[in-house]
Amino acid sequence: MLQRDLADNTGRGICAFAHAARCLLTIRRLEIMAASKLVELEAGTGLPRWQLALLIGAPIALGVGAIYLWNRSRKKKSKAAGERKTPEGSASPVQGQDVAHRNESPGQNDGIIPLERAQAAKNKGNKYFKAGKYENAIQCYTEAIGLCPNEQKTDLSTFYQNRAAAYEQQLQWTEVVQDCSNAVELNPRYIKALFRRAKALEKLDNKKECLEDVTAVCILEAFQNQLSMLLADRVLKQLGKEKAKEKYKNREPMMPSPQFIKSYFSSFTDDIISKPLQKGEKKDEDKDNEGEAAEVTERSGYLKAKQYMEEENYDKIISECTKEIDSAGRYMGESLLLRATFYLLIGNATAAQPDLDRVINMPHANVKLRANALIKRGSMYMQQQQPMLSTQDFNMAAEIDPGNPDVFHHRGQLKILLDQVDEAVGDFDECIRLRPDSALAQAQKCFALYRQAYTGNNQSQVQIAIDGFQDVIRRFPQCAEGYALYAQALTDQQQFGKADEMYDRCIELEPDNATTYVHKGLLQLQWRQDLDVGLDLINKAIEIDNKCDFAYETMGTIEVQRGNLDKAIEMFNKAINLAKSEMEMAHLYSLCDAAYAQTEVARKYGLKPPTL
């Protein structure tokens, strides 16, 4: 799939609204690190801690739950990956507590007889449990709890946990929580009780406390148990979606940075509304379709909006387009499309869609306007996770305007998101045929072929793609995106020095592209393990563009690994306020909630993980 770095690092590598691509940055990080010969997982050395920070939030396999990847460097693997349904004979030991009765003689422990009776009742309960007779098991565990001396905390916690297991089989979630809480109070690091309580809390829709419990479990289990990691992932996603839905509904629309807007518009080569004003349009007259002079009064909101675009005075564009639309001016179609585009840029898809619909359904509108509206609506649908509608719009655009390279360029990106690489390459080829000087399409075609070869471990095809990148930067030395995508491929191949050179070249061509600084910073962390240089570059990105959500998100992940959880939460919240879609906001809330849960676990259990 196309990763977020392809979208963000190129600036114009994909439609800004295809959030499905924007949010997959960390997949690239995972792939890069998994391929690294410096990381000998099989030898048990584990991932360097700085890399763990970069793995945070990776939405693959474990999804957002991977925020917990604090300490996977332990050599031992998890012995149990199955569902924990059976009761047990002993609990996880209480730290610092010796089970005295096992070392003392009967004469030294007055409670040995009641404890033996309690153990016998528990054993009887275990037999009932295994036979599926949960009511009888509960009675036996209750008897064991009543017989057990209070000072025998480890055994008592086991009895509570076993009774909770029986209650769990009967779906009595409140009772499960109560018994697990008693077990945890007696044995604060009791993994089984914590995990069982987390599952019950999820059933009771208490996501916040569920997340705290499963966070503690993940840390205690050294992140080796898939079940606890998947529960963390699931709860984080649910929390993120809930918070994002409320926040996004009430958010104040925010105009992106000028750098972002310019990069977005430059992703189109056949777009009427993004072209500069013609010489005559800057004055008081315009040429109609027949070439006759037509007077343009001061009330022409569309032409004013175009002037504001050239001046980078973007905040006034929507209002000027509205004036043109309300007055039913001659630039109705252009104004609807331009207004919709800026609605999308500020993250207001609800307002954008009616405008796009109107343009698309205008039978006499310029075909370029309709095709561009279809591209943008299709990208919006992809952001909303409606790939069928997205595909329909792109296909319709290709039918009505088959000579438009933008259609095939953006549809190619959609195909990569849908993991249809062969079809994507076909679209890029068509874009290149229609516009041979499209350096971006050629670079993205190379990247698509490279990712396909790399993930398929086809070294001969990888080399062909690498050669293709070299050809692109040779033929188009001013294409920053070619260098950026080539740098990503070089990073995969452990050619860090050359990748760094490519990022430097990209910065020379586009010194105001904040995301390039972030990627260069990540490279320094991976290559040289130089935290200071990496952070300086990411801070430089924020200095260049203080609305670069990617920079804040990356900074947050690094601060988590450094142990600066409060700072990480601050960075994630800044990224949340800049999120351009509800889905992206949900992803960021998940990261923020995970960091917050870690602070609570550290406070409650003293489970502070290792840091950089």
Beta strands, then each sheet from edge to edge (+ up, - down):
strand 1: 285-287
strand 2: 293-295
sheet 1: 1+ 2-
end
